[in-house]
Amino acid sequence: MRHKVAGYRLSRNKDARKALRRNLIKQLFEHERIRTTRAKAQAIRGEAEKLITLAKRGNKEGGAAMVHTRRLAAARLGDAPDTVRKLFDDIAPRYAERPGGYTRMLKLGPRQGDSAEMVILELVEE
């Protein structure tokens, strides 16, 4: 029984899972739409939305708080200054008045090779 065990293991060890999540989130912010399996999309959706909320709060407070939130986002996204810049300068202002729900999952059906359920995870347009 998996009582009180959060998150998705995705058939990977801890380091591979962390790298996969980090790369998928970076790709989502870079392209604003990714095609992946449903399990992977569900695994990253919450963390991506939390990063957008973090960026919104940092932009709202400004000053030292904005620098701090940029550093927190950079630590979570790895070495990706362009992605952090896009998150804070382009994506977060777009959702300044939105209280949440920044992503959308569109079902595509099963993948041909292994019948894995495929989805498109995208950022919602205002």
C-alpha positions in Angstrom: 0.0 0.0 0.0 1.3 3.5 -0.9 -0.5 5.5 1.8 0.9 9.0 2.1 3.5 8.5 -0.6 3.4 11.5 -2.9 4.7 11.9 -6.5 5.3 9.7 -9.4 8.3 7.3 -9.7 8.1 7.0 -13.5 10.2 3.8 -13.5 13.4 5.7 -12.7 15.7 6.2 -9.8 15.8 9.4 -7.9 18.5 11.2 -9.9 17.0 10.3 -13.3 13.5 11.3 -12.1 14.8 14.7 -10.9 16.6 15.3 -14.3 13.6 14.2 -16.3 11.3 16.6 -14.4 13.7 19.5 -14.6 14.1 19.0 -18.4 10.4 18.6 -19.1 9.7 21.8 -17.1 12.4 23.7 -18.9 11.0 22.5 -22.3 7.5 23.5 -21.2 8.6 27.1 -20.4 10.8 27.3 -23.5 8.2 26.1 -26.0 5.0 26.7 -24.0 3.7 23.4 -25.2 5.1 19.8 -25.0 3.9 16.4 -26.1 4.5 13.7 -23.6 2.9 10.8 -21.7 0.0 11.5 -19.3 2.0 10.2 -16.3 5.0 12.5 -17.0 2.7 15.5 -17.6 0.9 14.9 -14.3 4.3 14.6 -12.6 5.5 18.0 -13.7 2.2 20.0 -13.9 2.1 20.9 -10.2 5.8 21.9 -10.0 5.5 24.1 -13.2 2.5 25.9 -11.8 4.3 26.5 -8.5 7.2 28.0 -10.4 4.9 30.4 -12.2 3.3 31.4 -8.9 6.8 32.0 -7.5 7.7 34.2 -10.5 4.4 36.2 -10.1 5.1 36.9 -6.4 8.7 37.9 -7.1 7.6 40.3 -9.8 4.9 41.8 -7.6 7.3 42.4 -4.7 10.3 43.6 -6.7 13.7 44.6 -5.3 15.5 42.0 -3.2 12.5 39.7 -3.1 12.6 39.5 -6.9 16.3 38.6 -6.9 15.6 35.9 -4.2 12.8 34.3 -6.2 14.9 34.3 -9.4 17.6 32.4 -7.5 15.1 30.0 -6.1 13.7 29.4 -9.6 17.2 29.0 -11.0 18.0 26.4 -8.4 14.9 24.4 -9.3 15.5 24.6 -13.0 19.2 24.0 -13.0 21.6 26.0 -15.1 19.1 27.7 -17.4 19.4 31.5 -17.2 17.4 32.0 -20.5 14.5 29.9 -19.1 14.5 31.8 -15.8 14.5 35.1 -17.7 11.6 34.0 -19.9 9.6 32.7 -16.9 9.9 36.0 -15.0 9.8 38.5 -18.0 7.3 36.8 -20.3 5.3 34.1 -18.7 4.6 35.5 -15.1 3.3 38.9 -16.3 0.9 37.1 -18.6 -0.8 35.5 -15.6 -0.6 38.4 -13.2 -4.3 38.6 -12.7 -5.0 34.8 -12.9 -5.4 33.0 -9.6 -4.0 29.7 -10.8 -4.6 27.0 -13.4 -1.8 28.0 -15.8 -1.6 24.7 -17.6 -3.9 22.6 -19.8 -3.7 18.9 -20.7 -5.2 17.8 -24.0 -5.5 14.1 -24.6 -4.2 12.7 -27.9 -4.9 9.0 -27.5 -2.5 6.0 -27.3 1.0 6.0 -28.7 1.5 3.5 -31.5 4.5 1.6 -30.1 3.5 0.9 -26.5 -0.1 2.3 -26.2 1.1 4.8 -23.6 -1.6 7.6 -23.2 -0.2 10.7 -24.9 -1.1 14.3 -24.0 -0.2 17.8 -24.9 0.7 19.9 -21.9 0.5 23.6 -22.7 0.4 27.0 -21.0 -3.1 28.5 -21.0 -3.7 31.5 -23.2 -5.3 34.5 -21.6 
